[in-house]
């Protein structure tokens, strides 16, 4: 049996990685290489003009200073109507006290009152865990495990957590830290009574600005001289804005843009404005509602036509924030022009800067923009704009996918080309960063495509997002996106795409050990491919179905699947596919105790994997070779293969595979009468499996208990 020498393993482009003999100083333990602790600083930029709220700021200070039980995390909820300045207050106070939280500040907009889907707790937790230094493959799939890992990472650290725009207590609870060294600040239109009663949250209800505070904010926005010159008009303008900070900022920016116009003239203009949409659904104060709608309409009518058009079209955007490339696609303009238009909207306070080069709507402004798009844009133009936007996201996703997984090049739907000056990605890191930044927009785009009947687009997204989802494993978005794409493919009658999505969805369920669901999906994919004569795609479905049968204990059925897949792959000449099936056959022969055939197939798989530079596949093949040697009782040969697989798994960042190899090494060490080293390997494996939320963690935990129990009995 020829495998790489004990002290070498082939890496990228033929490089050689040195490892140590397991009987010497092989380093089984690593300090959680998937978690690289960082100090997050996620607060949005502070508000430029902030007036009043001194009483509320002092109240927040007092909540921070209050004595509390040793185990109690401090939770404070700022409640109030839309546009009253909850986010501005929260962000201003957070910046004032950020030095009190040297271990970081986390922030998420939960979009609780967005017209599209709010941010799910699992999505928010995935973002927080990434911000805290957890790599994608270390994020557990289950919400409870994500929350547990999050609380563990924050335990004993002084971290401020700002949860903006929450809608319900259930949306918030999984995001609350568990340590009294942390402070959670929440904003919501709801009173969040459940948090007050069950989580001992302090509630601060934010009222309208006082007349004095309103005039002070106007002075900051339009200049003290104009307010002092026309005090009655200034007071009237503040009243017309309902003393709501959001409306005052929009009106103030409009007034500042026309410095030669008297405030009294602006008051007359605003008096005539009427609304077409109640943007404050559920508000009791209809005067305030009318004021906000009138101010938006008035400010909008003061925009230059190209700026106003982009404002309307941005109302069609489904996600939480946006940058210049998607704005350019919506408006069908160049990238530089899109940047200028966005800057003009930001100066008018109709959109808000978030991260550098990115913007977001206040949710009530977004509703107003969407209403204008519906009423002022022709149906054909709205459809064309949405298709350009979806095309921008889909093509960018496909470009990123090709960099993240170069051997896989999926087709994309027939969509308009993005603007010519939108620069494509030039590196894998750029592509991955783009996917992480746009993750919320991409899942929202898939939902929007399906809702609008753009099923070709919705069905194309799963292929384009495959590499990112497989790498980062955002389980909630992955399964939801693929289920939408699957439904759209069914509606289109596109059986080839449907078969691909069904199989890929099965992979997610297989990884989660939902074997019955996975087998059903792989069987459906195989049936579709056979029905349409898709011979090239059939082996992939057969291989995954066979692998699932193995997990369920049906080795003969698994062997039939893999042998059929290999025959098709050999005829087609796909080396990577042949290597995959050879590996799966070798593992199945091992289960059937046909060890010579097992080693023959696994060795052939390893040779092919090295030939094509498939690092991930080499790790699999070496693992399987080690398992066959272990079952034969050839422990030193098994150890050599496992050692090489461990180094390979660590090199490519395959955390699940690393844990599996550590578990295997522990078994070999235990059989070699090295119980201490075995315990070390299993303990390291358990750390990783717990981080991943993997079901195998329970088995390793049980084995560790049995090992410790046996050692204690011997000592007694």
Secondary structure, DSSP 8 states (H G I E B T S, - for coil): ---S-TTEEE-GGG-EEE---TTTT-----S-TTB-----B------SS----HHHHHHHHHHHHS---TT--EEEEEE--TTSSHHHHHHHHHHHHGGG-TT-EEEEE--TT-SS----HHHHHHHHHHHTTB-GGGS-SSHHHHHHHHHHHHTT---EEEEEEE-SHHHHHTTS-SSTT-EEEEEESS--HHHHHHS--EEEE-----HHHHHHHHHHHH-HHHHHHTHHHHHHHHHHTTT-HHHHHHHHHHHHT-TTS-HHHHHHHHHT---SS-SSTT-S-HHHHHHHHHHHHHHHHTS-HHHHHHHHHHTT--SS-EEHHHHHHHHT--HHHHHHHHHHHHHTTSSEE-STTEEE--HHHHHHHHHHHHHHS-HHHHHHHHHHHHHHHHHHHHHHHHHHSTT------S-----TTS----SHHHHHHHHHHHHHHHHHHHHHHHHTT-HHHHHHHHHHHHHHHHHH--HHHHHHHHHHHHHHHHHHT-HHHHHHHHHHHHHHHHHTT-HHHHHHHHHHHHHHHHHHT-HHHHHHHHHHHHHHHHHHT-HHHHHHHHHHHHHHHHHHT-HHHHHHHHHHHHHHHHHTT-HHHHHHHHHHHHHHHHHHT-HHHHHHHHHHHHHHHHHHT-HHHHHHHHHHHHHHHHHHT-HHHHHHHHHHHHHHHHHTT-HHHHHHHHHHHHHHHHHHT-TTHHHHHHHHHHHHHHHHHHH-
